[in-house]
Amino acid sequence: MPTKRLVTIERHIIEQQKQFPQATGEFSALLYDIAFAAKVISREVRRAGLADILGYTGTENVQGEEVRKLDEFADEVIFRAMDHTGRLCVMACEEREEIIPIPEEFDCGHYVLLYDPLDGSSNIDANVSIGTIFSIHRKISPGERGALADCLQPGSKQIGAGYVIYGSSTLLVYTAGLGVHGFTLDPTVGEFLLSHENIQIPQRGKIYSINEGNTHNWDDNTRRYIEHLKTPDKASGRPYSSRYIGSLVSDFHRNLLYGGIFLYPADKKSPKGKLRLLYEANPLGLIVEQAGGAVSNGQRRVLDIEPADLHQRTPLIIGSLDDVKEAEEFFQGKL
């Protein structure tokens, strides 16, 4: 009787690396470092209710949001797991105002890491799934040490991206340009094991995800599109079902597997959008495109945007290819 192949994330990364003859192993090791940090964060998330780690720290981050204790912990874990490896030249984090230099006592490498340490952290105390999102670029600045320019690269220049969901199980999903693959953490052996190979998002879904509490701030195009999704039409599979958790990584992951569309458009309250280009939109955009989907700000492909600021925001429309294309036509006033 044949048995299913047991593949750890380390083995999978190494096997993918073989498809690049020029690979040195440095990038593969970087991905494994991220997986290690995810294990540590997962452990604390699972025991958060038993530890003094829920609630706020009493400070605000660069976005003006109250920092939760688990946010701070996740940020520190990722930084400490990556700062000494010699694989990175610089980091940037959603929680920090400036770039994060590699400490002088450590060597610098050829890669750049951008990360949101704990997406959806406002849901922590309610035991809702939360996650980590990361983006990887190559160093482009001269000199040994990294610089701001290394972080301010368009999403199309990413060489890798991924996210980790801390929910009923801990799941790490990543792409290095060879498809999208998911790994579930087996706590009994402490390893991420391949559970979702070559994820492909359906070309059209039946789910839409948007915060309808913001309806009064929407423009006419947004209202018309959402009303369109609610209007019954058997031929096109409408009406769609509404599913919105309020934790981006969880909403995105569900739609990636089942098909559908997530929207956080510009509105009267957030005319430039609310989600962060570098830490949320770009990495998830690379993942969805690798899975056969699409990402847009309503007017153009998000991955083509040239960042001007570390904490730049953007409208986000992301999900199944046909759904995103149709949404763009509404947002551009063509429908």
C-alpha positions as CSV (number, residue, x, y, z in Angstrom):
1,M,0.0,0.0,0.0
2,P,1.6,3.3,-1.0
3,T,2.3,5.9,1.7
4,K,2.1,9.6,1.4
5,R,5.5,11.3,1.0
6,L,6.5,13.0,4.3
7,V,8.1,16.4,3.4
8,T,9.4,18.8,5.9
9,I,9.6,22.5,5.0
10,E,13.4,22.2,5.1
11,R,13.4,19.3,2.6
12,H,10.9,21.2,0.3
13,I,13.0,24.3,0.3
14,I,16.1,22.3,-0.6
15,E,14.3,20.5,-3.4
16,Q,13.1,23.8,-4.9
17,Q,16.6,25.2,-4.6
18,K,17.9,22.5,-7.0
19,Q,15.9,24.1,-9.8
20,F,18.2,27.1,-9.6
21,P,21.8,25.9,-10.6
22,Q,23.3,29.2,-9.3
23,A,21.7,28.9,-5.9
24,T,24.1,29.1,-2.9
25,G,21.7,27.9,-0.2
26,E,21.6,31.3,1.5
27,F,18.0,32.1,0.5
28,S,16.9,28.6,1.5
29,A,18.4,29.1,4.9
30,L,16.7,32.4,5.2
31,L,13.3,30.8,4.7
32,Y,14.1,28.2,7.3
33,D,15.1,30.9,9.8
34,I,11.6,32.4,9.3
35,A,10.0,29.0,9.9
36,F,11.9,28.8,13.2
37,A,10.7,32.2,14.3
38,A,7.2,31.1,13.4
39,K,7.5,28.1,15.7
40,V,8.5,30.3,18.6
41,I,5.6,32.8,18.0
42,S,3.2,29.9,17.6
43,R,4.2,28.5,21.0
44,E,3.5,31.8,22.7
45,V,0.2,32.4,20.9
46,R,-1.0,29.0,22.1
47,R,-0.2,29.7,25.7
48,A,-1.1,33.4,25.6
49,G,-4.1,32.9,27.8
50,L,-1.9,31.4,30.4
51,A,0.8,34.0,30.2
52,D,1.0,37.7,30.9
53,I,1.0,38.4,27.1
54,L,-2.6,39.4,26.3
55,G,-3.6,43.1,26.4
56,Y,-1.8,46.3,25.6
57,T,1.7,47.6,26.3
58,G,0.6,51.1,26.9
59,T,2.4,52.4,23.8
60,E,1.5,53.2,20.2
61,N,3.3,52.1,17.0
62,V,4.2,54.3,14.0
63,Q,0.6,53.8,12.7
64,G,-0.8,55.4,15.8
65,E,-2.3,52.1,16.9
66,E,-2.0,50.7,20.4
67,V,0.7,48.0,20.6
68,R,-0.3,44.7,22.1
69,K,2.1,42.6,24.2
70,L,2.0,39.8,21.7
71,D,2.8,42.2,18.8
72,E,5.9,43.3,20.6
73,F,6.9,39.8,21.4
74,A,6.5,38.6,17.8
75,D,8.5,41.6,16.5
76,E,11.3,40.8,18.9
77,V,11.4,37.1,18.0
78,I,11.6,37.7,14.3
79,F,14.4,40.3,14.7
80,R,16.4,38.1,17.1
81,A,16.0,35.1,14.8
82,M,17.3,37.0,11.8
83,D,19.8,39.7,12.9
84,H,22.9,37.5,13.4
85,T,22.6,35.0,10.5
86,G,24.7,37.0,8.0
87,R,21.9,36.5,5.4
88,L,20.2,39.9,5.7
89,C,21.5,43.4,5.0
90,V,18.5,45.2,6.5
91,M,15.0,44.7,7.8
92,A,11.8,46.8,8.1
93,C,8.8,46.1,10.2
94,E,5.3,47.5,10.3
95,E,5.6,48.3,14.0
96,R,8.8,50.4,13.6
97,E,9.2,53.8,12.1
98,E,12.6,53.4,10.5
99,I,14.5,50.6,8.8
100,I,16.1,48.1,11.1
101,P,19.9,47.9,10.5
102,I,21.8,44.7,11.1
103,P,23.9,45.2,14.3
104,E,27.5,46.1,13.6
105,E,28.8,43.0,15.3
106,F,27.2,40.8,12.7
107,D,28.0,40.3,9.0
108,C,25.5,41.4,6.4
109,G,24.1,39.3,3.6
110,H,22.4,39.8,0.2
111,Y,18.7,39.8,1.3
112,V,16.1,42.2,2.7
113,L,13.2,41.2,5.0
114,L,10.0,43.2,5.4
115,Y,7.5,41.9,7.9
116,D,4.2,42.4,9.7
117,P,4.9,40.5,12.9
118,L,1.3,39.9,14.0
119,D,-1.4,40.8,11.5
120,G,-4.9,40.9,13.0
121,S,-3.6,41.6,16.5
122,S,-6.7,43.5,17.5
123,N,-8.4,40.1,17.5
124,I,-5.9,38.5,19.9
125,D,-7.9,38.8,23.1
126,A,-10.9,37.3,21.3
127,N,-9.0,34.1,20.3
128,V,-9.4,34.8,16.6
129,S,-6.8,33.6,14.1
130,I,-3.9,36.0,13.6
131,G,-0.8,35.8,11.5
132,T,2.7,36.9,10.4
133,I,3.3,38.2,6.9
134,F,6.8,38.5,5.3
135,S,8.4,39.7,2.0
136,I,11.9,39.1,0.8
137,H,13.9,41.2,-1.7
138,R,17.5,41.2,-3.0
139,K,19.9,43.9,-1.9
140,I,20.2,46.6,-4.5
141,S,22.2,49.4,-2.7
142,P,26.0,49.7,-2.9
143,G,28.1,48.9,0.1
144,E,28.0,46.2,2.6
145,R,25.2,47.5,4.8
146,G,21.6,47.8,3.7
147,A,19.8,51.1,3.1
148,L,16.3,52.5,2.8
149,A,16.4,51.9,-1.0
150,D,16.6,48.2,-0.4
151,C,13.3,48.3,1.3
152,L,11.5,50.6,-1.1
153,Q,11.3,48.2,-4.0
154,P,8.1,47.5,-5.9
155,G,6.4,44.2,-5.2
156,S,7.3,42.9,-8.6
157,K,10.9,42.7,-7.4
158,Q,10.1,40.3,-4.6
159,I,11.9,37.0,-4.7
160,G,9.9,35.4,-2.0
161,A,6.9,36.0,0.3
162,G,4.7,34.2,2.7
163,Y,2.5,34.2,5.8
164,V,1.9,32.2,8.9
165,I,-1.6,31.6,10.4
166,Y,-1.8,30.9,14.1
167,G,-5.3,29.3,14.4
168,S,-6.7,25.8,15.0
169,S,-3.3,24.7,13.6
170,T,-0.3,26.7,12.7
171,L,0.1,26.9,8.9
172,L,3.0,28.5,6.9
173,V,2.4,29.4,3.3
174,Y,5.2,30.6,1.0
175,T,6.3,31.2,-2.5
176,A,9.8,31.5,-3.9
177,G,8.5,32.0,-7.5
178,L,7.8,28.3,-8.1
179,G,4.1,28.1,-7.0
180,V,2.5,28.4,-3.6
181,H,2.9,25.7,-0.9
182,G,1.5,25.3,2.6
183,F,3.0,23.5,5.6
184,T,1.2,22.6,8.8
185,L,3.2,22.6,12.1
186,D,3.1,19.2,13.8
187,P,3.6,20.1,17.4
188,T,4.5,16.5,18.3
189,V,7.7,16.6,16.3
190,G,8.2,20.4,16.0
191,E,8.3,20.4,12.2
192,F,6.4,22.1,9.5
193,L,5.1,19.3,7.1
194,L,3.9,19.8,3.6
195,S,0.1,19.8,3.7
196,H,-1.0,22.0,0.8
197,E,1.1,21.4,-2.3
198,N,0.9,23.8,-5.3
199,I,-2.1,25.8,-4.1
200,Q,-4.2,27.2,-7.0
201,I,-7.0,29.7,-6.3
202,P,-10.2,29.1,-8.3
203,Q,-10.6,31.4,-11.2
204,R,-13.8,32.7,-9.8
205,G,-15.2,32.3,-6.3
206,K,-18.4,32.7,-4.4
207,I,-17.2,34.7,-1.4
208,Y,-16.6,38.4,-0.9
209,S,-14.8,39.9,2.1
210,I,-15.2,43.5,3.0
211,N,-15.9,45.6,6.1
212,E,-19.5,46.6,5.4
213,G,-19.4,48.7,8.6
214,N,-17.6,51.3,6.4
215,T,-20.5,51.5,3.9
216,H,-21.2,55.1,4.7
217,N,-17.7,56.0,3.7
218,W,-17.7,54.2,0.3
219,D,-17.8,55.9,-3.1
220,D,-20.5,55.0,-5.6
221,N,-18.3,52.5,-7.5
222,T,-17.7,50.5,-4.4
223,R,-21.4,50.5,-3.5
224,R,-22.4,49.4,-7.0
225,Y,-19.9,46.5,-7.0
226,I,-20.9,45.1,-3.6
227,E,-24.6,45.5,-4.6
228,H,-23.8,43.6,-7.8
229,L,-22.3,40.7,-5.8
230,K,-25.5,40.5,-3.6
231,T,-27.8,40.5,-6.6
232,P,-29.1,37.0,-7.6
233,D,-28.0,35.8,-11.0
234,K,-27.9,32.1,-11.5
235,A,-25.7,32.2,-14.7
236,S,-22.9,34.0,-12.9
237,G,-23.2,32.2,-9.5
238,R,-24.5,35.3,-7.6
239,P,-25.3,36.2,-5.0
240,Y,-21.9,35.8,-3.3
241,S,-21.6,34.9,0.4
242,S,-20.2,37.5,2.7
243,R,-17.3,36.3,4.9
244,Y,-15.2,38.9,6.9
245,I,-13.1,38.1,9.9
246,G,-11.2,41.4,10.2
247,S,-7.8,39.6,10.2
248,L,-6.3,40.1,6.8
249,V,-4.2,36.9,6.7
250,S,-7.2,34.8,7.7
251,D,-9.6,36.4,5.2
252,F,-7.0,36.0,2.5
253,H,-6.1,32.4,3.3
254,R,-9.8,31.3,3.2
255,N,-10.3,32.9,-0.2
256,L,-7.0,31.5,-1.5
257,L,-8.2,28.0,-0.9
258,Y,-11.9,28.4,-1.8
259,G,-11.9,31.3,-4.2
260,G,-13.3,34.8,-3.8
261,I,-12.3,38.4,-3.4
262,F,-11.1,40.5,-0.5
263,L,-11.5,44.3,-0.7
264,Y,-10.3,47.2,1.4
265,P,-10.9,50.1,-0.9
266,A,-10.1,53.8,-0.5
267,D,-12.9,55.6,1.1
268,K,-13.7,58.9,2.7
269,K,-12.0,57.9,6.0
270,S,-8.9,56.4,4.3
271,P,-8.5,58.1,0.9
272,K,-5.2,56.4,0.3
273,G,-6.4,53.1,1.5
274,K,-5.7,51.5,4.9
275,L,-3.5,48.5,4.3
276,R,0.3,48.7,4.1
277,L,1.9,48.3,0.7
278,L,5.2,46.8,1.8
279,Y,4.1,44.6,4.7
280,E,0.6,43.3,3.6
281,A,-0.4,44.1,0.0
282,N,2.9,43.2,-1.8
283,P,3.6,39.9,-0.2
284,L,0.0,38.7,-0.4
285,G,-0.1,40.0,-4.0
286,L,2.9,37.9,-5.0
287,I,1.4,34.8,-3.4
288,V,-2.0,35.3,-5.1
289,E,-0.4,35.8,-8.5
290,Q,1.7,32.7,-8.1
291,A,-1.5,30.8,-7.3
292,G,-3.2,32.1,-10.4
293,G,-5.1,35.0,-8.9
294,A,-4.8,38.8,-9.2
295,V,-4.1,41.9,-7.0
296,S,-5.1,45.5,-7.8
297,N,-5.7,48.9,-6.1
298,G,-8.7,49.3,-8.3
299,Q,-6.8,51.1,-11.0
300,R,-3.6,49.1,-11.5
301,R,-1.6,46.1,-10.4
302,V,-0.4,46.6,-6.9
303,L,3.0,45.0,-7.5
304,D,3.9,47.7,-10.0
305,I,3.6,50.5,-7.5
306,E,6.9,52.3,-6.7
307,P,7.0,52.7,-2.9
308,A,7.8,56.2,-1.6
309,D,7.5,55.5,2.1
310,L,8.1,52.6,4.4
311,H,4.6,52.8,5.7
312,Q,2.8,53.7,2.5
313,R,-0.8,52.6,2.4
314,T,-2.8,51.3,-0.6
315,P,-6.3,50.3,-1.5
316,L,-6.4,46.5,-1.9
317,I,-8.5,44.2,-4.1
318,I,-7.2,40.7,-4.1
319,G,-8.4,37.2,-4.9
320,S,-9.7,35.1,-7.8
321,L,-8.6,36.3,-11.3
322,D,-12.1,36.8,-12.8
323,D,-13.4,38.5,-9.6
324,V,-10.6,41.0,-9.4
325,K,-10.9,41.8,-13.1
326,E,-14.6,42.4,-12.8
327,A,-14.1,44.5,-9.6
328,E,-11.6,46.7,-11.5
329,E,-14.2,47.5,-14.2
330,F,-16.6,48.7,-11.5
331,F,-13.9,50.7,-9.7
332,Q,-12.9,52.3,-13.0
333,G,-16.5,53.2,-13.8
334,K,-16.7,50.8,-16.8
335,L,-19.6,48.9,-15.4
